[in-house]
Structures are given as structure tokens and as C-alpha cells.
């Protein structure tokens, strides 16, 4: 069985994602602790992804625990350069993100 066949043979796990957009300050990161505690208690049959603003990525990743994935809200295709305000995949990973939302409005 090829890798592709195996991927399609296994059932897909649902993803529950929250894009915080331009909402949230450091003081509101306690909400991630509450969500993490609920995920552990309820153990939903889905993966949980939270995408906070870039200013909160590193702190959110520190609080999320192992059951919540932290993601970026966008990603520039270049690894570095004069792209004001953009983040590269390497920068997102360095901040603790392991996912990113691409192609959204």
C-alpha cells in the first residue's frame, strides 16, 4: 500500500480552529489555559487549533499544552527579506506555531 493510499484509507480527524484575527492582548491569554483545561477534560474527537495575532504567538504556544496546536494567521513564501509586517514559515515555527492559515480573507 502506498503512502497516498494509506492516507486516504484512514478516516480524517476533524479540526476545530479559532482565528482570533486582530483580537487579544497578553491579559487575555488566560483563555488559552481555560481552553486547554477543557480539551483535556472533555477529550474531543478532534484536533484543536488556535491562531492568535502574531504578537501573542510565542506566549500562546507556551500556554497551549500538547493538546492544542498554535498557528499563524498568514505566512509569506520567502524565508526572509524586505516584506514589512510579513512572517516567514521559519519565523512562525520559531515562535511556537506548527500550523498556518493560508489563502483566507
MMTF fields as JSON, N, C-alpha, C and O atoms, coordinates in Angstrom:
{
  "mmtfVersion": "1.0.0",
  "mmtfProducer": "UNKNOWN",
  "numBonds": 419,
  "numAtoms": 420,
  "numGroups": 105,
  "numChains": 1,
  "numModels": 1,
  "chainsPerModel": [1],
  "groupsPerChain": [105],
  "chainIdList": ["A"],
  "bondAtomList": [4, 2, 8, 6, 12, 10, 16, 14, 20, 18, 24, 22, 28, 26, 32, 30, 36, 34, 40, 38, 44, 42, 48, 46, 52, 50, 56, 54, 60, 58, 64, 62, 68, 66, 72, 70, 76, 74, 80, 78, 84, 82, 88, 86, 92, 90, 96, 94, 100, 98, 104, 102, 108, 106, 112, 110, 116, 114, 120, 118, 124, 122, 128, 126, 132, 130, 136, 134, 140, 138, 144, 142, 148, 146, 152, 150, 156, 154, 160, 158, 164, 162, 168, 166, 172, 170, 176, 174, 180, 178, 184, 182, 188, 186, 192, 190, 196, 194, 200, 198, 204, 202, 208, 206, 212, 210, 216, 214, 220, 218, 224, 222, 228, 226, 232, 230, 236, 234, 240, 238, 244, 242, 248, 246, 252, 250, 256, 254, 260, 258, 264, 262, 268, 266, 272, 270, 276, 274, 280, 278, 284, 282, 288, 286, 292, 290, 296, 294, 300, 298, 304, 302, 308, 306, 312, 310, 316, 314, 320, 318, 324, 322, 328, 326, 332, 330, 336, 334, 340, 338, 344, 342, 348, 346, 352, 350, 356, 354, 360, 358, 364, 362, 368, 366, 372, 370, 376, 374, 380, 378, 384, 382, 388, 386, 392, 390, 396, 394, 400, 398, 404, 402, 408, 406, 412, 410, 416, 414],
  "bondOrderList": [1, 1, 1, 1, 1, 1, 1, 1, 1, 1, 1, 1, 1, 1, 1, 1, 1, 1, 1, 1, 1, 1, 1, 1, 1, 1, 1, 1, 1, 1, 1, 1, 1, 1, 1, 1, 1, 1, 1, 1, 1, 1, 1, 1, 1, 1, 1, 1, 1, 1, 1, 1, 1, 1, 1, 1, 1, 1, 1, 1, 1, 1, 1, 1, 1, 1, 1, 1, 1, 1, 1, 1, 1, 1, 1, 1, 1, 1, 1, 1, 1, 1, 1, 1, 1, 1, 1, 1, 1, 1, 1, 1, 1, 1, 1, 1, 1, 1, 1, 1, 1, 1, 1, 1],
  "groupList": [{"groupName": "UNK", "atomNameList": ["N", "CA", "C", "O"], "elementList": ["N", "C", "C", "O"], "formalChargeList": [0, 0, 0, 0], "bondAtomList": [1, 0, 2, 1, 3, 2], "bondOrderList": [1, 1, 2], "singleLetterCode": "X", "chemCompType": "L-PEPTIDE LINKING"}],
  "groupTypeList": [0, 0, 0, 0, 0, 0, 0, 0, 0, 0, 0, 0, 0, 0, 0, 0, 0, 0, 0, 0, 0, 0, 0, 0, 0, 0, 0, 0, 0, 0, 0, 0, 0, 0, 0, 0, 0, 0, 0, 0, 0, 0, 0, 0, 0, 0, 0, 0, 0, 0, 0, 0, 0, 0, 0, 0, 0, 0, 0, 0, 0, 0, 0, 0, 0, 0, 0, 0, 0, 0, 0, 0, 0, 0, 0, 0, 0, 0, 0, 0, 0, 0, 0, 0, 0, 0, 0, 0, 0, 0, 0, 0, 0, 0, 0, 0, 0, 0, 0, 0, 0, 0, 0, 0, 0],
  "groupIdList": [1, 2, 3, 4, 5, 6, 7, 8, 9, 10, 11, 12, 13, 14, 15, 16, 17, 18, 19, 20, 21, 22, 23, 24, 25, 26, 27, 28, 29, 30, 31, 32, 33, 34, 35, 36, 37, 38, 39, 40, 41, 42, 43, 44, 45, 46, 47, 48, 49, 50, 51, 52, 53, 54, 55, 56, 57, 58, 59, 60, 61, 62, 63, 64, 65, 66, 67, 68, 69, 70, 71, 72, 73, 74, 75, 76, 77, 78, 79, 80, 81, 82, 83, 84, 85, 86, 87, 88, 89, 90, 91, 92, 93, 94, 95, 96, 97, 98, 99, 100, 101, 102, 103, 104, 105],
  "secStructList": [7, 7, 2, 2, 2, 2, 2, 2, 2, 1, 7, 7, 7, 3, 3, 3, 3, 3, 3, 7, 6, 6, 7, 7, 7, 4, 4, 4, 4, 2, 2, 2, 2, 2, 2, 2, 2, 2, 2, 2, 2, 2, 7, 7, 1, 3, 3, 3, 3, 3, 3, 7, 7, 4, 4, 4, 2, 2, 2, 2, 2, 2, 2, 2, 7, 1, 1, 3, 3, 3, 3, 3, 1, 7, 7, 5, 1, 1, 1, 1, 1, 1, 7, 6, 6, 7, 7, 5, 2, 2, 2, 2, 2, 2, 6, 6, 7, 7, 3, 3, 7, 7, 1, 7, 7],
  "xCoordList": [0.856, 0.0, 0.898, 1.807, 0.64, 1.433, 1.062, 0.032, 1.914, 1.648, 0.344, -0.467, 0.144, -1.091, -2.319, -3.327, -2.247, -3.374, -3.656, -4.814, -2.597, -2.769, -3.432, -4.307, -3.005, -3.605, -5.106, -5.885, -5.505, -6.926, -7.699, -8.916, -7.025, -7.706, -8.072, -9.054, -7.289, -7.555, -8.603, -8.572, -9.524, -10.535, -9.874, -8.924, -10.406, -9.882, -10.385, -11.545, -9.501, -9.858, -10.349, -9.687, -11.484, -11.986, -11.029, -10.276, -11.074, -10.268, -11.197, -12.033, -11.047, -11.769, -10.744, -9.804, -10.928, -9.94, -10.574, -11.706, -9.83, -10.267, -9.249, -8.098, -9.662, -8.802, -9.15, -10.243, -8.237, -8.506, -8.437, -8.789, -7.981, -7.834, -7.086, -6.055, -7.563, -6.861, -7.522, -7.865, -7.687, -8.266, -7.3, -6.662, -7.201, -6.419, -5.209, -4.454, -5.058, -3.906, -3.32, -3.943, -2.146, -1.49, -2.418, -2.461, -3.153, -4.052, -5.12, -5.64, -5.45, -6.499, -5.982, -6.758, -4.689, -4.134, -4.587, -4.445, -5.122, -5.66, -6.755, -7.018, -7.386, -8.417, -7.838, -8.522, -6.588, -5.955, -5.772, -5.952, -5.421, -5.306, -6.652, -6.714, -7.723, -9.062, -9.443, -10.003, -9.141, -9.444, -8.633, -9.164, -7.359, -6.51, -7.045, -7.063, -7.479, -8.04, -9.314, -9.535, -10.151, -11.389, -11.1, -11.782, -10.1, -9.75, -9.279, -9.643, -8.482, -8.014, -9.189, -9.273, -10.093, -11.232, -12.232, -12.726, -12.53, -13.561, -12.995, -13.692, -11.731, -11.067, -11.891, -12.319, -12.112, -12.945, -12.287, -11.061, -13.096, -12.547, -12.146, -12.511, -11.4, -10.989, -9.692, -9.368, -8.96, -7.774, -8.206, -9.152, -7.522, -7.859, -6.713, -5.55, -7.058, -6.086, -6.529, -7.679, -5.62, -5.884, -4.843, -3.645, -5.317, -4.436, -4.573, -5.403, -3.752, -3.809, -3.034, -2.35, -3.131, -2.301, -0.813, -0.432, 0.004, 1.444, 2.089, 3.055, 1.575, 2.161, 1.991, 2.677, 1.09, 0.814, 1.281, 1.133, 1.84, 2.181, 3.058, 2.7, 4.188, 5.128, 4.517, 4.658, 3.848, 3.229, 2.098, 1.938, 1.317, 0.224, 0.777, 0.219, 1.864, 2.47, 2.951, 2.865, 3.456, 3.912, 2.753, 2.943, 1.551, 0.398, -0.465, -1.247, -0.333, -1.29, -1.236, -2.247, -0.115, -0.016, 0.09, 0.253, -0.001, 0.205, -1.07, -0.982, -2.24, -3.487, -4.011, -4.966, -3.398, -3.825, -2.657, -1.528, -2.958, -1.966, -2.103, -3.21, -0.97, -0.964, -0.516, 0.448, -1.226, -0.906, -0.828, -1.329, -0.19, -0.11, -1.314, -2.007, -1.549, -2.694, -2.348, -3.249, -1.088, -0.666, 0.824, 1.49, 1.349, 2.745, 3.247, 2.611, 4.379, 4.999, 5.811, 6.44, 5.813, 6.533, 8.061, 8.746, 8.597, 10.051, 10.513, 9.749, 11.753, 12.281, 12.709, 12.738, 13.039, 13.459, 13.418, 13.329, 13.483, 13.533, 12.823, 12.388, 12.711, 12.107, 10.6, 10.062, 9.932, 8.483, 7.866, 7.552, 7.7, 7.273, 5.994, 4.979, 6.063, 4.899, 4.62, 3.783, 5.291, 5.057, 5.898, 6.888, 5.484, 6.221, 6.505, 5.653, 7.685, 8.029, 7.634, 7.334, 7.636, 7.331, 8.334, 7.972, 9.593, 10.634, 10.378, 10.591, 9.917, 9.625, 8.437, 8.451, 7.416, 6.25, 6.649, 6.255, 7.428, 7.882, 8.717, 8.568, 9.589, 10.442, 9.617, 10.018, 8.46, 7.577, 6.699, 6.003, 6.718, 5.939, 4.756, 4.016, 4.55, 3.433, 3.802, 4.95, 2.824, 3.048, 1.988, 1.848, 1.24, 0.23, 0.091, 0.579, -0.572, -0.812, -2.057, -2.329, -2.802, -3.956, -3.44, -2.813, -3.702, -3.276, -4.49, -5.431, -4.451, -5.479, -6.826, -7.843, -6.866, -8.142, -8.312, -7.36, -9.543, -9.786, -9.967, -10.182],
  "yCoordList": [-1.179, 0.0, 1.237, 1.351, 2.148, 3.376, 4.312, 4.14, 5.292, 6.285, 7.017, 7.246, 7.379, 8.083, 7.214, 7.705, 5.933, 5.032, 4.915, 4.882, 4.852, 4.753, 6.008, 5.923, 7.189, 8.435, 8.461, 8.877, 8.028, 8.054, 6.931, 7.032, 5.87, 4.753, 5.071, 4.549, 5.919, 6.275, 7.388, 8.307, 7.313, 8.38, 9.703, 9.748, 10.771, 12.096, 12.527, 12.306, 13.141, 13.641, 15.082, 15.888, 15.415, 16.787, 17.787, 17.448, 19.016, 20.111, 21.226, 21.697, 21.643, 22.799, 23.911, 23.818, 24.979, 26.056, 27.384, 27.679, 28.168, 29.515, 30.527, 30.501, 31.426, 32.506, 33.745, 34.296, 34.174, 35.313, 36.641, 37.684, 36.602, 37.807, 38.89, 38.59, 40.123, 41.191, 41.424, 42.549, 40.331, 40.393, 39.723, 38.725, 40.27, 39.634, 40.433, 40.971, 40.487, 41.102, 40.067, 39.037, 40.327, 39.389, 38.984, 37.816, 39.94, 39.649, 38.622, 37.938, 38.506, 37.581, 36.178, 35.306, 35.962, 34.637, 33.586, 32.388, 34.021, 33.067, 32.219, 31.1, 32.75, 31.997, 30.718, 29.697, 30.776, 29.578, 28.527, 27.338, 28.94, 27.987, 27.316, 26.113, 28.102, 27.549, 26.57, 25.507, 26.927, 26.037, 24.754, 23.666, 24.866, 23.683, 22.764, 21.546, 23.328, 22.515, 21.811, 20.647, 22.51, 21.905, 20.791, 19.766, 20.983, 19.951, 18.685, 17.577, 18.846, 17.688, 16.997, 15.769, 17.782, 17.21, 16.523, 15.441, 17.139, 16.612, 15.592, 14.662, 15.764, 14.902, 14.755, 13.652, 15.872, 15.814, 14.973, 14.89, 14.357, 13.549, 14.44, 14.167, 15.496, 16.453, 17.117, 17.166, 17.624, 18.419, 19.862, 20.334, 20.56, 21.943, 22.848, 22.597, 23.903, 24.865, 26.271, 26.649, 27.041, 28.441, 29.278, 29.011, 30.295, 31.188, 32.605, 33.379, 32.947, 34.295, 35.282, 34.874, 36.575, 37.554, 37.232, 36.597, 37.671, 37.38, 37.852, 37.246, 38.915, 39.443, 38.491, 38.629, 37.534, 36.597, 35.175, 34.306, 34.911, 33.541, 32.815, 31.732, 33.393, 32.709, 32.455, 31.363, 33.44, 33.256, 32.24, 31.434, 32.267, 31.303, 29.886, 28.959, 29.716, 28.388, 27.861, 26.661, 28.746, 28.336, 27.858, 27.008, 28.403, 28.082, 26.94, 26.356, 26.625, 25.738, 24.279, 23.581, 23.821, 22.408, 21.561, 22.084, 20.253, 19.349, 19.032, 18.418, 19.418, 19.081, 20.198, 19.99, 21.377, 22.493, 22.892, 23.074, 23.022, 23.485, 24.998, 25.529, 25.676, 27.12, 27.38, 26.784, 28.275, 28.564, 30.043, 30.868, 30.364, 31.737, 32.06, 31.165, 33.339, 33.785, 33.994, 34.123, 34.028, 34.166, 33.851, 33.791, 33.65, 33.29, 33.749, 33.491, 34.424, 34.841, 33.671, 32.946, 33.471, 32.327, 32.431, 31.41, 33.631, 33.792, 33.538, 33.723, 33.117, 32.857, 34.131, 34.176, 35.163, 36.446, 37.495, 37.168, 38.749, 39.808, 41.059, 41.148, 42.019, 43.316, 43.261, 43.926, 42.467, 42.289, 42.768, 41.97, 44.066, 44.697, 44.078, 43.992, 43.655, 43.107, 41.643, 41.049, 41.042, 39.639, 38.733, 39.161, 37.475, 36.458, 35.278, 34.887, 34.716, 33.522, 32.281, 32.367, 31.146, 29.881, 29.622, 29.127, 29.961, 29.765, 30.631, 30.194, 31.869, 32.765, 32.244, 32.288, 31.753, 31.202, 29.994, 29.88, 29.1, 27.909, 28.307, 27.733, 29.283, 29.76, 30.332, 30.247, 30.916, 31.492, 30.437, 30.746, 29.202, 28.129, 27.666, 26.791, 28.224, 27.809, 26.539, 26.355, 25.673, 24.478, 24.337, 23.279, 25.419, 25.459, 26.906, 27.819, 27.109, 28.469, 28.457, 27.486, 29.547, 29.729, 30.431, 31.487, 29.851, 30.445, 30.657, 29.864, 31.727, 31.953, 32.348, 32.105, 32.945, 33.37, 34.878, 35.588, 35.351, 36.793, 37.44, 38.65],
  "zCoordList": [0.0, 0.0, 0.0, 0.822, -0.914, -0.995, 0.158, 0.811, 0.39, 1.431, 1.127, 2.025, -0.127, -0.515, -0.259, 0.249, -0.604, -0.354, 1.135, 1.552, 1.936, 3.382, 3.945, 4.806, 3.446, 3.922, 3.651, 4.508, 2.49, 2.141, 2.815, 2.964, 3.224, 3.869, 5.312, 5.839, 5.943, 7.341, 7.399, 6.581, 8.351, 8.459, 8.839, 9.621, 8.262, 8.586, 9.956, 10.304, 10.724, 12.051, 11.897, 11.243, 12.479, 12.381, 13.027, 13.94, 12.538, 13.069, 13.513, 12.741, 14.754, 15.283, 15.4, 16.19, 14.602, 14.565, 14.929, 14.546, 15.666, 16.024, 15.556, 15.991, 14.666, 14.193, 15.01, 14.875, 15.844, 16.718, 15.978, 16.529, 14.726, 13.907, 14.69, 15.291, 14.706, 15.42, 16.781, 17.144, 17.516, 18.867, 19.829, 19.494, 21.005, 22.041, 22.479, 21.67, 23.781, 24.423, 25.375, 25.631, 25.893, 26.8, 27.942, 28.326, 28.478, 29.603, 29.24, 30.121, 27.975, 27.56, 27.236, 26.848, 27.393, 27.12, 28.133, 27.888, 29.252, 30.22, 29.576, 30.015, 28.546, 27.841, 27.219, 27.147, 26.775, 26.213, 27.296, 27.033, 28.502, 29.612, 29.889, 30.142, 29.839, 30.064, 28.962, 29.234, 27.73, 26.597, 26.719, 26.497, 27.07, 27.223, 28.312, 28.137, 29.428, 30.51, 30.054, 30.39, 29.289, 28.787, 27.8, 27.801, 26.961, 25.979, 26.69, 26.296, 27.721, 28.48, 29.172, 29.175, 29.756, 30.487, 29.563, 29.878, 28.437, 27.528, 26.548, 26.143, 26.166, 25.202, 23.913, 23.573, 23.193, 21.992, 20.891, 20.821, 20.043, 18.947, 17.766, 16.623, 18.051, 17.025, 17.457, 18.644, 16.484, 16.773, 16.997, 16.366, 17.887, 18.231, 17.785, 18.1, 17.045, 16.537, 16.923, 16.698, 17.501, 17.816, 17.08, 17.162, 16.359, 15.599, 16.139, 15.661, 17.142, 17.719, 16.855, 15.917, 17.157, 16.449, 16.646, 17.629, 15.714, 15.758, 17.053, 17.516, 17.639, 18.874, 20.052, 21.065, 19.928, 21.023, 20.739, 21.598, 19.562, 19.176, 20.193, 20.655, 20.54, 21.428, 22.798, 23.348, 23.345, 24.665, 24.598, 25.514, 23.533, 23.371, 23.274, 23.862, 22.54, 22.403, 23.75, 24.011, 24.604, 25.937, 26.814, 27.684, 26.587, 27.431, 26.897, 27.646, 25.638, 24.969, 25.414, 25.342, 25.859, 26.205, 24.953, 23.851, 25.125, 23.991, 23.213, 22.15, 23.691, 23.006, 22.105, 21.356, 22.17, 21.331, 20.427, 20.883, 19.145, 18.191, 18.046, 17.966, 18.015, 17.808, 16.375, 15.895, 15.703, 14.312, 14.034, 14.798, 12.926, 12.452, 11.583, 11.096, 11.398, 10.611, 9.148, 8.319, 8.817, 7.434, 7.372, 8.406, 6.166, 6.019, 4.656, 3.634, 4.645, 3.389, 2.833, 3.605, 1.517, 0.95, 1.029, 0.977, 1.151, 1.252, 2.687, 3.634, 2.837, 4.179, 4.89, 6.119, 4.132, 4.707, 3.604, 2.421, 4.005, 3.013, 3.485, 4.633, 2.589, 2.899, 2.685, 1.799, 3.501, 3.414, 4.722, 5.606, 4.828, 6.07, 6.62, 5.929, 7.862, 8.552, 8.279, 8.958, 7.312, 6.99, 7.877, 8.47, 7.955, 8.702, 7.79, 6.993, 7.902, 7.138, 7.933, 9.123, 7.279, 7.962, 9.082, 10.149, 8.83, 9.844, 11.071, 12.202, 10.841, 11.962, 12.768, 13.998, 12.08, 12.772, 13.612, 14.773, 13.026, 13.763, 14.974, 16.053, 14.794, 15.885, 17.037, 18.198, 16.708, 17.723, 18.391, 19.358, 17.897, 18.513, 17.703, 18.152, 16.516, 15.664, 14.906, 14.502, 14.722, 13.907, 12.827, 12.215, 12.596, 11.544, 11.098, 11.764, 9.977, 9.495, 8.619, 7.914, 8.675, 7.804, 6.534, 6.619, 5.382, 4.118, 3.209, 3.213, 2.442, 1.442, 1.984, 1.335, 3.144, 3.708, 3.517, 3.193, 3.725, 3.573, 4.931, 5.016]
}
